[in-house]
Amino acid sequence: PKQLGEYPTPPILPGLPVIGGATKFLKGPLNLIDEGTNALGQAWTLNIFHKKMTFLIGPEVTTHFFKAKDTELSQKEVRHSYSMVGEMSSMF
């Protein structure tokens, strides 16, 4: 198996400078998910201010996420991502 950092990064959904996709996310996360998935496929990233939020949509791309070993996927980064979503939800 590949080690952490050996996988290509998902493409980034274009957004406004500095705020990235924050406005799209706040207008409607489901519409944003549809837009990103239609434009970029099942794995893509959204820049929101200074953070990156990666979306994995569908069993083909989520299987590795749930079955990966620590050498393949950093659990520290995963926990940070979950807390970031909670912080964003409480901001507005």
C-alpha positions, 0 to 999 in steps of 0.5 A: 500500500501507498504511504501518506503523501503518495496519493494525488490530491483531489482537484480544487473547486474554484472560489473567490480569493481569500474566502474561497467557497465560504459563500457557496457553502453558506448558501447551501451545502447540498447545492455546493456538493452537487456543483463540486461533484458534477464538475470535479467527480467524487473527490474534490477540495474546497478552500474556505478562508485558510482551510481546505475541506475535502469532499468524498462522495460515493463508495468508490472514494470513501472505502479507503477513508474508512479502512485506511491505516494510520500510515496511509491517512492521518487521523489527527487531520481527520479529527481536525476536519470534523471540528472545523465543520462544527466551528463553521456551522456555529459561526453563522 
